[in-house]
Amino acid sequence: MKISRIDHLGIGVESIDAVLPYYENVLGLKCYAVEEVADQKVKTAFLKVGEVKLELLEPTSPDSTIAKWLEKGGKGVHHVAYAVEDGVAEALVECEGKEIKLIDKAPRKGAENMMIGFLHPKCTAGILTELCEPAK
């Protein structure tokens, strides 16, 4: 697998509207996109810091992954996403071959027209890891 860069940091929040003033008014960042990913039951907002994006993740349903994570005391960084050059499907196969537990056996559609796949934090030094590439 060839990782080219950190694509984004996913940050779990209870309310995008409540935290956006901190990112925009205090840190001086600009929110450039807000999007709902219905099948993941999440609303996202994106900001950029240099070449790295921050993805604010707000649950849209109490049974969403983000809502459950927040309920368990999760705050702050939820996941690190790496851009892969050789494709998410190939990277997932490679990781599984190295005995890494997969959350996603195949790529799925994510925000910003990306194909994504998650690796389980039990096998990634405790960090939920996302692999991503632009959808074709």
C-alpha positions in Angstrom: 0.0 0.0 0.0 1.3 3.4 -0.8 0.1 6.2 1.4 0.6 9.7 -0.1 -0.5 11.9 2.8 -2.9 12.4 5.7 -6.1 13.3 3.9 -8.1 14.4 7.0 -8.7 14.1 10.7 -12.2 13.2 11.6 -13.4 15.0 14.8 -16.6 13.9 16.5 -18.9 16.7 17.7 -22.4 16.9 19.2 -23.2 20.0 17.1 -21.3 21.4 14.2 -23.1 24.8 14.7 -21.9 24.9 18.3 -18.2 24.3 17.5 -17.8 26.0 14.1 -17.4 29.5 15.7 -14.2 28.2 17.5 -12.7 26.9 14.2 -13.7 30.0 12.2 -13.5 32.9 14.7 -10.7 31.7 16.9 -8.5 29.6 14.6 -9.3 31.6 11.5 -10.2 28.5 9.4 -13.0 28.6 6.8 -15.7 25.9 6.5 -15.9 25.2 2.8 -18.4 22.3 2.7 -21.2 20.9 4.7 -22.7 17.5 3.7 -25.0 14.8 5.0 -24.0 11.2 4.4 -27.4 9.6 5.0 -26.3 5.9 5.0 -23.7 6.7 7.7 -26.2 8.9 9.7 -23.7 11.8 9.9 -23.5 15.4 8.9 -20.0 16.6 8.0 -18.3 20.0 7.8 -14.9 20.4 6.2 -12.2 23.0 7.0 -8.6 23.0 5.6 -5.3 23.5 7.5 -2.6 23.6 4.8 -3.1 20.4 2.8 -4.9 18.5 5.6 -8.6 18.7 6.1 -10.6 18.6 9.3 -13.9 16.8 9.1 -16.3 17.7 11.8 -18.7 14.7 12.3 -22.2 15.3 13.8 -24.6 12.4 14.3 -27.9 12.7 12.6 -29.4 9.7 14.5 -28.9 8.3 18.0 -28.0 5.0 16.5 -25.2 6.3 14.3 -21.6 5.3 14.9 -20.6 8.8 15.9 -23.5 9.1 18.3 -22.5 5.9 20.0 -18.9 7.0 20.1 -19.8 10.3 21.7 -22.1 8.5 24.2 -19.2 6.4 25.4 -17.2 9.5 26.2 -15.5 10.0 22.9 -14.4 13.6 22.3 -12.0 15.1 19.8 -10.3 13.1 17.1 -12.4 10.2 16.0 -10.2 8.9 13.2 -7.2 9.6 11.0 -7.7 9.2 7.2 -4.8 8.4 4.8 -5.0 8.9 1.1 -3.8 5.7 -0.7 -2.5 5.8 -4.2 -3.0 2.2 -5.1 -6.7 2.1 -4.3 -8.8 1.4 -1.2 -9.8 -2.1 -2.4 -6.2 -3.1 -2.9 -5.2 -1.6 0.4 -7.9 -3.4 2.3 -6.9 -6.7 0.8 -3.2 -6.0 1.7 -4.1 -5.1 5.3 -6.3 -8.2 5.7 -3.4 -10.3 4.4 -1.3 -8.8 7.2 -3.9 -9.9 9.7 -5.4 -6.4 10.3 -9.1 -6.6 11.3 -11.2 -4.7 8.8 -14.4 -2.8 9.6 -15.1 -2.5 5.8 -14.3 -5.6 3.6 -14.9 -3.5 0.5 -14.7 0.3 -0.2 -17.9 2.3 0.4 -18.9 5.9 -0.5 -18.0 8.6 2.0 -18.2 12.4 2.1 -16.6 14.6 -0.6 -17.1 11.9 -3.3 -14.5 9.6 -1.7 -14.3 5.9 -1.5 -13.4 4.8 2.0 -12.5 1.8 4.1 -11.9 1.5 7.8 -9.4 -0.6 9.8 -10.3 -1.7 13.3 -8.5 0.2 16.1 -7.8 -3.1 17.9 -5.2 -3.8 15.2 -4.0 -0.2 14.5 -2.4 0.9 17.8 -5.8 2.1 19.1 -6.4 4.6 16.3 -9.5 4.2 14.0 -7.9 4.3 10.6 -9.6 5.3 7.4 -8.1 4.7 3.9 -9.5 6.9 1.2 -9.3 7.8 -2.5 -11.4 9.9 -4.8 -14.3 8.0 -6.3 -14.0 7.3 -10.0 
